[in-house]
Every structure is written in C-alpha cells, then in structure tokens.
Amino acid sequence: MNYEKFKLKDVLELDRSIFESSYTCDNHIVPRVTQIISSCMHEDYIVQWANSLGFKHMSYKATLNSYADYGTTVHEALEKYIKGEELPPDVPMNPINAFEKWWSQISSNNKVKVLGQEFKLSCPYYGGTYDMLLSINDKPWLIDFKTSTHISFRYCLQLAAYREMLKYNNIADVSGVLVLRLFKDKPLYEEFVLDMNNEEHKIFLDNCSKLFHSMVYQYWWRNYLEKEYQRIYKLGRRNSDG
C-alpha cells in the first residue's frame, strides 16, 4: 500500500505526546490500531448493550474490562497451547476446546506451520500486535482470535491494518486473513475468511485499508487539534481574566 496516496505523510510533524501507546516506529510513539478504530467508529449495538447494563445496575466499564481480561486470558492460553506448553488451571476451556477442533481440522487437511504469534508491529502511523501468522500450504495467512458474541466489520479494518504493517516491514504479503471466533458458552467456533485469490475479497480488504487510513488521518488531526483548542482556550481565559 502506498501511504502517499492517503496523504498521511503530513501528519508526521504533529506532536506525538498526544498518544498514549506502547508502540513506536523509529523511536517515535504511534497510536494503537484498535484505539484508532474505537475512536473513529461507533456501532449502535454497543450503545444498546451499555444501556441494558445500566438497567441491570451493572457497570459498563467494569463489564468491558472483565471481557477484555477474558479475551487476554484466552489469547495467552492459545499461545501456550500452540507452543505445547502447559495451560494455567483457571483457563476457560470452551474457547480452548473450540480452537483445538479448528486446529485439528486445518492441520489434518493442510500443511501448516506457525510463522509468528502475538507479534508487535508498527509503521510510521500506527502499531498493533497480530495474533498469529500461519503458513498454510506454503502461503502466509493472518489469523485473528476473537471471543466476542459476533464477528464485527471493525475486525476487517484491524486485519487490513496488520496486513499493511506486515508489508511495510517486509515480513509477508499475506494470501488471506481469517477471523476465528471462539464461543464462550460452548466448544464451537466460527470463521470469517478473506482469500486474496478471490478478487472480490481482495478488493474488499484493499478498500478496508483505504477506510482505515482515512481514520488514521482523522485520528491524528483530531487529537492534535483538540489539544490545540485546550491550549488556545486556556490562553484566552487568562487574557480575559487579566
């Protein structure tokens, strides 16, 4: 992907202190992919879900954090499972058993090799950590594990961003991406596959990259201008008070 096409280069001179992130590129802080998407894209079902929690007198933030902790626990357990390491005793087993079924099926029908797991990536504009890079019949595939209640369109944007970072860092030009949803309440899984040999899928993912890069541009400028507004507003207040 040619970043110049999306006019991203002009954001590089903006103040990086506006970002709270553990990702860097060339010793400069860059925002997280998931933060950019969450900030720029809101889905109605999230508002409805938050309202339903309120009716139940449940904290939205606390519930969200518990879901995030659950997902982190599952991701860490999957990393151990694939490496053949012993799983912690408190791991929720439905997602693990679901993954085991998927892994058994894909391994029995294909030549499979793990190229990377939980690997941090960055480019000049953003950073993120992919779940798994898998060689399937000698072709690299990007895999994303989810424990959410459904597969969201925003996951496509996330994978599109990771695909761009893999190319930027000359690691791989993936042959496809796959979202693997692991059910919490039963040992079942659901797949969403985009195969780059399928022209329709390729065009869709390319357009996801374009949409995500427009979000990156918006995110950088919005955060910068909000900070500038606060500075100018405070300066104006001081002048007025004086």
For each residue, the residues with C-beta under 8 A, 3 or more apart:
1: 5 164 167 209 213
2: 5
3: 6 8 9 123 124 125 213
4: 7 8 9
5: 1 2
6: 3 210 213 214 216 217
7: 4 10 217
8: 3 4 11 12 124 125 213 216 217
9: 3 4 12
10: 7 13
11: 8 14 125 216 217 220 221 224
12: 8 9 124 125
13: 10
14: 11 18 220 221 224
15: 18 224 227
16: 19 28 29 30
17: 29
18: 14 15 223 224 227
19: 16 29 30 31 223
20:
21: 24 29 30 31 32 35 127
22:
23: 29 30 31 32 120 122 126 127 128
24: 21 27 28 29 30 122 127
25: 28 30 122 123 124 125 127
26: 124
27: 24
28: 16 24 25 124
29: 16 17 19 21 23 24
30: 16 19 21 23 24 25 122 123 124 125 126 127
31: 19 21 23 35 36 126 127 219 220
32: 21 23 35 36 126 127 128
33: 36 37 126 127 128 158 161 162 212
34: 37 38 128 158
35: 21 31 32 38 39 219
36: 31 32 33 39 40 126 212 215 216 219
37: 33 34 40 41 154 157 158 212 215
38: 34 35 41
39: 35 36 219 222
40: 36 37 215 218 219
41: 37 38 154 157 215
42: 46 47
43: 46 47 152 154
44: 47 48
45: 48 49
46: 42 43 49 50
47: 42 43 44 50 51
48: 44 45 51 52
49: 45 46 52 53
50: 46 47 53 54 60
51: 47 48 54 55
52: 48 49 55 56
53: 49 50 56 58 59 60 63
54: 50 51 57 58 60
55: 51 52
56: 52 53
57: 54
58: 53 54 62 63
59: 53 62 63
60: 50 53 54 63 64
61: 64 65
62: 58 59 65 66
63: 53 58 59 60 66 67
64: 60 61 67 68
65: 61 62 68 69
66: 62 63 69 70
67: 63 64 70 71 147 148
68: 64 65 71 72
69: 65 66 72 73
70: 66 67 73 74 92 147 184
71: 67 68 74 75 146 147 148
72: 68 69 75 76
73: 69 70 76 77 90 91 92
74: 70 71 77 78 91 92 95 96 145 147 182
75: 71 72 78 79 118 131 145
76: 72 73 79 80 88
77: 73 74 80 81 87 88 91 95 96
78: 74 75 81 82 95 96 99 131 145
79: 75 76 82 83 117 118
80: 76 77 83 85 86 87 88
81: 77 78 84 85 87 96 99 100
82: 78 79 103 114 117 132
83: 79 80 117
84: 81
85: 80 81
86: 80
87: 77 80 81 91 96
88: 76 77 80 91
89:
90: 73
91: 73 74 77 87 88 96
92: 70 73 74 95 96 184
93: 96 97 187
94: 97 98 182 183 184 185 186 187
95: 74 77 78 92 98 99 147 182 183 184 187
96: 74 77 78 81 87 91 92 93 99 100
97: 93 94 100 101 187
98: 94 95 101 102 182 183 186 187 188 189
99: 78 81 95 96 102 103 145 180 182 189
100: 81 96 97 103 104
101: 97 98 104 105 187 188 189
102: 98 99 105 106 180 189 191
103: 82 99 100 106 107
104: 100 101 107 108
105: 101 102 108 109
106: 102 103 109 110 112 136
107: 103 104 110 112
108: 104 105
109: 105 106
110: 106 107 136 137
111: 135 136 137 138
112: 106 107 134 135 136
113: 134 135
114: 82 117 132 133 134 135
115: 133 134 135 140 172
116: 119 130 132 133 171
117: 79 82 83 114 131 132 133
118: 75 79 129 130 131 132
119: 116 129 130 133
120: 23 127 128 129
121: 127 128 129 130 162 165 166 169 171
122: 23 24 25 30 126 127 128 165
123: 3 25 30 126 127 164 165 168 169
124: 3 8 12 25 26 28 30
125: 3 8 11 12 25 30 213 216 220
126: 23 30 31 32 33 36 122 123 161 165 216
127: 21 23 24 25 30 31 32 33 120 121 122 123 165
128: 23 32 33 34 120 121 122 158 161 162 165
129: 118 119 120 121
130: 116 118 119 121 133 142 143 144 162 166
131: 75 78 117 118 143 144 145
132: 82 114 116 117 118 142 143 144 145
133: 114 115 116 117 119 130 140 141 142 143 166 171 172 174
134: 112 113 114 115 140 141 142 143
135: 111 112 113 114 115 138 139 140 141
136: 106 110 111 112 139 141 175
137: 110 111
138: 111 135
139: 135 136 175 176
140: 115 133 134 135 172 173 174 175
141: 133 134 135 136 174 175 176 177 178
142: 130 132 133 134 159 162 163 166 174 176 177 178
143: 130 131 132 133 134 177 178 180
144: 130 131 132 155 158 159 162 177 178 179 180
145: 74 75 78 99 131 132 180 182
146: 71 151 155 179 180 181 182
147: 67 70 71 74 95 181 182 184
148: 67 71 151 152 181
149:
150: 181
151: 146 148 155 179 181 190 192
152: 43 148 155
153: 156 157
154: 37 41 43 157 158
155: 144 146 151 152 158 159 179 192
156: 153 159 160 177 179 194 204 205 208
157: 37 41 153 154 160 161 208 211 212 215
158: 33 34 37 128 144 154 155 161 162
159: 142 144 155 156 162 163 177 179 194 205 208
160: 156 157 163 164 177 205 206 208 209 211 212
161: 33 126 128 157 158 164 165 209 212
162: 33 121 128 130 142 144 158 159 165 166 177
163: 142 159 160 166 167 174 177 205 209
164: 1 123 160 161 167 168 209
165: 121 122 123 126 127 128 161 162 168 169
166: 121 130 133 142 162 163 169 171 172 173 174
167: 1 163 164 170 171 172 173
168: 123 164 165
169: 121 123 165 166
170: 167
171: 116 121 133 166 167
172: 115 133 140 166 167
173: 140 166 167
174: 133 140 141 142 163 166 177 196
175: 136 139 140 141 195 196 197
176: 139 141 142 193 194 195 196 197 201
177: 141 142 143 144 156 159 160 162 163 174 193 194 205
178: 141 142 143 144 191 192 193 194
179: 144 146 151 155 156 159 191 192
180: 99 102 143 144 145 146 189 190 191
181: 146 147 148 150 151 189 190 191 192
182: 74 94 95 98 99 145 146 147 189
183: 94 95 98 186 187 188 189 190
184: 70 92 94 95 147
185: 94
186: 94 98 183
187: 93 94 95 97 98 101 183
188: 98 101 183
189: 98 99 101 102 180 181 182 183
190: 151 180 181 183
191: 102 178 179 180 181
192: 151 155 178 179 181
193: 176 177 178 201
194: 156 159 176 177 178 198 201 202 204 205
195: 175 176 198 201
196: 174 175 176 201 202 205
197: 175 176 201 202
198: 194 195 201 202
199: 202 203
200: 203 204
201: 176 193 194 195 196 197 198 204 205
202: 194 196 197 198 199 205 206
203: 199 200 206 207
204: 156 194 200 201 207 208
205: 156 159 160 163 177 194 196 201 202 208 209
206: 160 202 203 209 210
207: 203 204 210 211
208: 156 157 159 160 204 205 211 212
209: 1 160 161 163 164 205 206 212 213
210: 6 206 207 213 214
211: 157 160 207 208 214 215
212: 33 36 37 157 160 161 208 209 215 216
213: 1 3 6 8 125 209 210 216 217
214: 6 210 211 217 218
215: 36 37 40 41 157 211 212 218 219
216: 6 8 11 36 125 126 212 213 219 220
217: 6 7 8 11 213 214 220 221
218: 40 214 215 221 222
219: 31 35 36 39 40 215 216 222 223
220: 11 14 31 125 216 217 223 224
221: 11 14 217 218 224 225
222: 39 218 219 225 226
223: 18 19 219 220 226 227
224: 11 14 15 18 220 221 227 228
225: 221 222 228 229
226: 222 223 229 230
227: 15 18 223 224 230 231
228: 224 225 231 232
229: 225 226 232 233
230: 226 227 233 234
231: 227 228 234 235
232: 228 229 235 236
233: 229 230 236 237
234: 230 231 237 238
235: 231 232 238 239
236: 232 233 239 240
237: 233 234 240 241
238: 234 235 241 242
239: 235 236 242
240: 236 237
241: 237 238
242: 238 239
